[in-house]
Each structure stands twice: as C-alpha cells, then as structure tokens.
C-alpha cells in the first residue's frame, strides 16, 4: 500500500513538473504573451458634414471697349482690382481610406455678401459683388500619422456675382471655373475633425456688351479669380463599420 502511494505521488509530481515546463516553454517562445491584441484604430473612411469660416480675396481684370455706330474701339485694361471679405461655408463629403492613402469626394456651399469691388476705365464703371458659390470635387491625401492628413484637391466651381454698370443698369450673372488647393486635417476626438485649407479658383472670362439701337455703347470683358483660406470643423460617421485595426503587443 505504501509503495503504491509513493508511486502515485511520484507520478503526480513528474506530471506537474512537466506541465509547468511546457507552460513555461510556451510563454517563453510563442505563447499567449505574443498573441496580438487587436485594437481598432480610428478610420478616415466615412461620410461627413462640416461648418466653417474663412476669408477670401476676389481679383478682377477688366478690358473695356467703346462702340460707336457698331464700330468697336479698345479703351484700355485694368488689372489687379480686388475685394476682400469673410465667408461662411457648409460642406458634405465622403472619404475612403486605403492604408495611408485617403481619397474622397466633396460638395460645399460658400456664402457672404460683403466681398465687393469697383472698377473704372475712363467713362466705364463696373461694380461687382460676389454673393455665393459652390464647388464639387475630390481630394487625395496621405496620412503623415494616424491622426493627421495632408491632402490636395480639385473641382468645378460656380459663383454668382451682382454686376452694376452705372448709367446702364445691373444684373446677376454666374461665373464658372476650376478650383485647386490643399490643406491639413487632424482628428480632434471621437468623430470630430478640424482642417485648414487654401483654394485658388480661376473663372472663365465673361463678356458684356451694352449698346443702344444706334450701335453706341460700351463693352467689357471681366476675368475673375478668387483665393480663399478656411477653417472647417467636421463630424464624420462610418456608416459601414471599420475594418482598420493594428496588433499591439
């Protein structure tokens, strides 16, 4: 009986020692210690809506001509006439993250009625005031770190200007053109993002001819460009869930 007890105790001790050694070996080599802990990183994929404020400078180049009985005579050019003001902006868009690359599309509407300019060449006066504009485009960026995106953008822009020709009347007109720019966006906390951005817009030349029934009057060609800087706070929601994760040890 004593021998049987001793043998059983010895077997139990050997089994315990071998189990401890095996566990220690698993821990030392590739056991649970090295198993990756999957923690979801914030993803830049998602739909967003943003509100912002900025400043802009509108630059006009005016070429004027005089009509006498239908014959046109060039008067002169006036370049670099500009007006500055404050704008508000509303923006919606969608981004998709591919590793460190983020690509997206956006639409924004800018509003403000205090950006006006006055141009004069001899007897020709032109007053121009921008009232609103919108841009539809895309952007492409690179994540310099998980929470900061540097990007470039491009798009199509339309803007409404109130044009006044003292002595000849006034009209609202639409200017169309292209926009390029770039910016830096950072994730603040949760789903909140903040970006600073610069844009340059070049509009097509608009031509105006104001003559009476005798063929007397004036003509004007207006080339317009706009530079803006803006700060936009956005809320982003990934409606399809996140698949971006990294292992932490």
Protein Blocks (a to p, Z undefined) as FASTA:
>chain_A
ZZmmmmmmmmmmmmmmmmmmmmmmmmmmmmmklpccddddddfbdcdddddddddddddd
ddddddeehiacdfbdcehiacddddddddddddddehjaccdddddddddjkbccddde
hjbccddddfbdcdddddddddfbfkbccdddddddddddddddehiaccdddddddddd
ddddddfbhjbccddddddddddddddddddfkopacddddddddddddddddddddfko
pabdcddZZ
